[in-house]
Amino acid sequence: MTEASRSHAWAWLALAWLVAVGALAWQQAGFWREGRLDSDVLALLPGAHADPRLAQANARLAEGGTRQLVVLLGHTDWPTLRRGAEAFATNLRDDPRLAPLPMDAEAETAVSAYAPYQRALLTHEQRQVLSTTAPAALARQALARLFAPGSAPGWAADPLGLELGWWQARAGRQPAPREGRLVVEDADRLWVVTRFEHIGSPFALDGERHLQQALERAHAAAETAAGEPLQRLQAGVPLHAEAAAAQASREVATIGLGSLAAVLLLVWLAFRSLRPILLVALSLVVGVAAGVAVTAWCFGQVHLLTLVFGASLVGVAEDYGIHYFASRQQDQAPPRPLMRRLLPALALALATSVLAYLTLAIAPFPGLRQMAVFSAAGLTAAFLTVVLWFPFLDRHSPRPSAFSRAVAASLARWPRWPRGRAGLALAALVMAGIGGGLWQLQVRDDLRSLQASPAALVAGERDSARLLSLPSPAQYFLVQGASPEALLRAEEALVDQLAGLREQGVLAGWRAVSDFLPSQARQASDAALRQAADAAALALASEVLGENLAPAPAPAQALRPDAWLAAPASLPLRPLWLGQQDGRWATVVLLEGLAPTSVGSLAKLAELSADVRWVDRTAAYSDLLSHYRRMMGGLVFAAYGAVGLALVLRFGRQAWRALLPTALAGAASLGLLGWSGVPLDLFGVLAQLLLLGFGIDYGIFLLEHDNDPASWLAVSLGAASTTLAFGLLALSATPALHSFGLSLLLGIGLVWLLSPCFRRRRDTGALAH
C-alpha cells in the first residue's frame, strides 16, 4: 500500500512538472500577450442559428472591422481643427501598435469606374420623379437648370443633374476630403476623421490600456497645437478588447490574489504554522495551473471571463487541504491512516463539486464549457495534490491555536432547528420570506449582461456611429436568390419598401449592394426612363437655343456582379455580398438609424417575401439565454434529485440532513435577490447548480464525521474562504459575473449557517447507512 501510494505521488509529480513546463512554454510563445486570449462576448455563446448562411453573414460582417479603430476630433473652427488634427496624426505616426489607413479612394476613381454604366443608374427618388412627372415638366426643369447661375459645363450630357444626385445620395454622410483630411460636418461643428489599423493583439494582461494611453497623448499634443480644447470620439473593436483585457487583469488580481491572501490568512489563524500555509498554497498553485493547461489544450485559447471566473477557484480548492490539517490538528493521527479515513468524504465532496461544474458544460456555450473544464480540472488537481503529496510532505501535526479551538468548540453551542410548534412556526416564517422574495424576483435575459465596456467608450461608439451613419451589424436583412439577377431583384424590392419606411421616420437609411449594383432588369428600365427624360429636355432646349441637341446613347452593356466586384469602388460593400452557397446567392442589407421601437415594422417586411429574412442577433441571443436559463433551471431540480439519491445510498434516512440546508439556502438566496431587486439571469441559475455542489459538502462532512469539531473547523474555514472568493467575484464589473458571485455569496453563507442546525441530536441513535 505504501509503495503504491509512493508511486502514485511520483506519477502526479511528473504530471505536474509537465504542466509547469507547458505553462512556461506558453509564456515564451506569447500565450498571455497574443491572440490566444479572447474577450469577444459572443465567443461565450453558441451560434444562435444552425443556418450556415447566417453564420457566414455574421462572420463576414465581423471580419475587417476587428482590427480597425476610428478617431474623430471636433471643433467649430476649421483652421484650429486642422492644426490639431495634424499634430494628432504626427504624434501617432511612429506608434508601433497603430498604422494609419489611407484616405478613401478619390472620387474621380469611383466616378471613372461607374462612368460606362452611369446612364442606367438612378436613385429611388429619381425613379419616382421620372415615372410620375410629365415629360414637358421635366424639360422645363432641365431648361431652368441650364440658365441657373453656376450651371455645369456638361449640361447637355446630364440636363437633369441625375448623375450628381445619384452620387450625392450614395455619399450620404460619409466623410469628404478637405485639405488632405477626411471631414464630416454636424450642426455647428466639424469633425476630422482618422482611421487606424491595430498591429498586434490588444489582449495583454498587464493591466495597461496601451491604445487608450497613446490616443490620450496624441490628443494632448493636438490640443497644444490647436491652442484650444478639442472634442474627441473614438470607436473600434481593439479599444473594447483592450478595455476588457485591462479589466480582466484587475479582476484576476483582485479575486485571485484576494482569495489566496484570505485562504492563507485563515490557514495561519487556524494552524499557526508555516507548513500548512505552504502545502495549501502548493495545492492551489497546482490546481490553477492545471486548470489553465487543460483549458488551453481543449480549446486552444482561454477567454478572459474564464480567467476571472477561474480566479475564484482558489476559494474552493483549498477545502481539501484545510480539511486534512483540521483533522490532523484535532486528533494528532499519523498522516497516512488519517488520509485513508478522510478519503471517502473528500472523494464524495470532489465528485459533487466536479459534477456541479461539469453541468455547466451541458449547455452548448463555449464560454461555460471553458469555465467548467477549468474548474473541474483545477479542483481535481488540487484534490490529487492533497491526497497524494500531503501524507509524505507533512511531518508534524500543527498544534491547536486559540482561533481553531474557538471555531471547533462553536459547534457544540450552535443552535439546532427547534422541534414541534416552534420549528413549524419558524419554517412558516422562513417560507413566507422566501416566497415574498421569489414573488418579486425579476428575470433578465439580456446579452448586455455579458459585457462591461467603459461607459465613455460605449458613448463614443454610439456618437461616432451617428456622425458617420454607421449601420449596426446586430440587425439586418438577409436576402437570397437562385441567381445573382434574382437576388438583386429581391433586394431591390426590399429597398423600395425601406424607402417608404425612411419617409415615415422609421429608419435613417440603409446600405445595400443593389444601390450600387442594380439588377440588369432595373438598369435597362432606368436607362429607358432617363433616355426619355433627357430626350424631352434636350428637345425643348433645341427649340430655345436653336441647336440640335440629342441625348447620349444608353450604356452598351449592363454592370454585372463580376465586373463590380473586381472594381476598387466596390471595396466598402464587398462584405455585404455573400456569394453562392448550396446553390443560392445571398446579400446582406444593413440599416442606419434604427430605433428599438421600429424593429417590429422591419420584421414584418420579411414576411412579404420568401427570399428575405430578418435577422436580429441581439434578440436571438437573448432568446437563447432565456431558453438555456429555463433548461438549466430544470437541470437544477434534476441535480437535486440525483444528489439526493446518492446521499440516500450513503446515509440512508439521515440523508435529508445534508440536502435540506443547501435547498433552503438556494431558495433563500433567490428570495434575497428578489427583495434586493437584483434580476435573475442564466448565470444566476448556474450559481444554484454550483451552490448544490459546494454546499452539499458541508452537510456531507458533518454527517460523515458526526459532531466532529475537526470537521466543523474544516467546514467553517472552507465556507469562509469560498464565500470570500465568490464575494470578490461579485465585485466584477461584468453584470453576469456580478450576479453569479452575489448569488453564491449569499447561498454559501446561508449553507454554512444552516448546516449545523440540522445535525443529528445525540439521542437519535447511530448513523444509518
Salt bridges, closest charged atoms under 4 A:
ASP51 OD2 - ARG613 NH1 2.56
GLU63 OE2 - ARG60 NE 3.55
ASP104 OD1 - ARG195 NH1 3.85
GLU125 OE2 - ARG502 NH2 2.58
ASP158 OD1 - ARG530 NH2 3.20
GLU163 OE2 - ARG530 NH2 2.96
GLU179 OE1 - ARG82 NH1 2.68
ASP186 OD1 - ARG173 NH2 3.72
ASP186 OD1 - ARG466 NH1 3.45
ASP206 OD2 - HIS210 NE2 2.77
GLU223 OE2 - HIS219 NE2 3.34
GLU228 OE1 - HIS75 NE2 2.85
ASP331 OD2 - ARG341 NH2 2.46
ASP394 OD1 - ARG275 NE 3.09
ASP394 OD2 - ARG328 NE 2.59
ASP445 OD1 - ARG629 NE 2.85
ASP446 OD2 - ARG448 NH2 2.85
GLU461 OE1 - HIS240 NE2 2.78
GLU485 OE2 - ARG489 NE 3.18
GLU492 OE1 - ARG522 NE 3.89
ASP496 OD1 - HIS124 ND1 3.25
ASP496 OD2 - ARG522 NH2 3.11
ASP526 OD1 - ARG127 NE 2.91
ASP534 OD2 - ARG119 NH2 2.78
ASP534 OD2 - ARG530 NE 3.25
GLU592 OE2 - ARG511 NE 3.30
ASP611 OD1 - ARG584 NH2 3.26
ASP681 OD2 - ARG444 NH2 3.54
GLU704 OE2 - ARG650 NH2 2.35
ASP706 OD2 - ARG760 NH2 2.50
ASP763 OD1 - ARG419 NH2 3.92
